[in-house]
Amino acid sequence: MITAKIDGVENVTKYLMDKKKRLEGQAVGKIVREESKPIIASARARVPVDSGLLRKQIGFISHNDSKYPTTALIGVNYRFMGAKRGNSAYYAHIVEYGGKTINRAPHPFMRPAFELNKDRVRKQIKARLLKLLDIKTDKK
């Protein structure tokens, strides 16, 4: 029988538990939401404005944070001011994709905003997570 003793296992375990604690709770979700704000700003800048209601309702959409703590849903929160037609941008999909029945040409605002910002947002989230975990990377 061969026996080996590995020194420092307790230190490694403690180090990993500390890193785990940093990622618990809403820390990652907060970073994702903060760094995703340029997508919202870009969509708001691209949307055609009539009354301004659609522009106002572009933002984060509420979801079950305990089930999806690292996710930020971005879109048109048409229930923002109520479900009544007068207070809701229920027509957002028609603006984005167009409509055959009302003969409206598409005016994309969400997809272009995402495509324009996705790489920068991804890099910023990665950088903040690495910083949160105290992980240094070599940039050559």
Secondary structure by P-SEA (a helix, b strand, c coil): cbbbbbcaaaaaaaaaaaaaaaaccaaaaaaaaaaaaaaaaaaaaccccccccccccccccccccccccccccccccccccccccccccccccccccccccccccccccaaaaaaacaaaaaaaaaaaaaaaacbbbbcc
